[in-house]
Amino acid sequence: MAKKPWPVLVSEYTSLAFLLPVSTLIGYALGYMLDKEFGTAWMYIPGLILGIAAGLVQLVRQLMRDTNDDA
């Protein structure tokens, strides 16, 4: 497997830095909107948890792909 050029690595790892906070914010925002729509006050919590979980899953997938020792 060919080594990736440094600009590609920089862009990939920069996106990882934003992945977890953005997915958490999106999960919270969706839960908040559901709270407003249905008149509840608790749906933001599962949205927040799902956002965090989705971010962690994507983070682990990317790290596993980058640390694969096939070469």
N, C-alpha and C positions, 0 to 999 in steps of 0.2 A: 504494500500500500504506500502510495506516495505521500510525502510529508506536505501538509497544507501550508500555503504561504502565510506569513505573519498577519497581513491585514484580514484574512479570513478568520484566523484564530481570534484576533482582537474583536471582530464583530460578533462572533459566536459567543464569546465569554461576556461581552458587554450585554448581549441580549439575555444571558442567564442572570445577570445582576438585576435586571428589571422584571424578570419572569415572576418571581414569587410575590413581590409587592403588587404588581399589576393584577395578577390572578386573584389575590386576596381582596383587592379593591373591587374588582368586578363581581366577585361572589357576594361581598357585602352590599354593593349597589343593587344587585338583583334581589337579594333578600329584603332590602329596604323598600324597593318598589313593590314587592309582593305584600309587605306589611301595609303600605299605603293603600293598595288596591283592595285588600280583604279586611282592612281595619283591625289588624292584629298587631302585636308588639313583640313577637318572638321569632318570626321567620328570618330575620337577618342573621341569627345565630347559625342555623344550618347552612345558609348561603355563605357565610364567612368560613365555616369549617370545610365546605365543599370547595371553595376557592383556594384555601390553603392546601388541601389535599391534591387538587388538580395541579397546582404549582409545584408541589413536591414531586409528584409523579413525573411531570415533564422534566424537572431538574435531574432526577435520577436517570431517566431515559437518555438525556443528552450526555450525562457523565459516563454512563455505561457505553454509549456509542463511541465517545472520545477515548476511553481507556481500554478499548477492546485490543487485545494483544494477538491479533491474527498474524501480523507481519513477522 
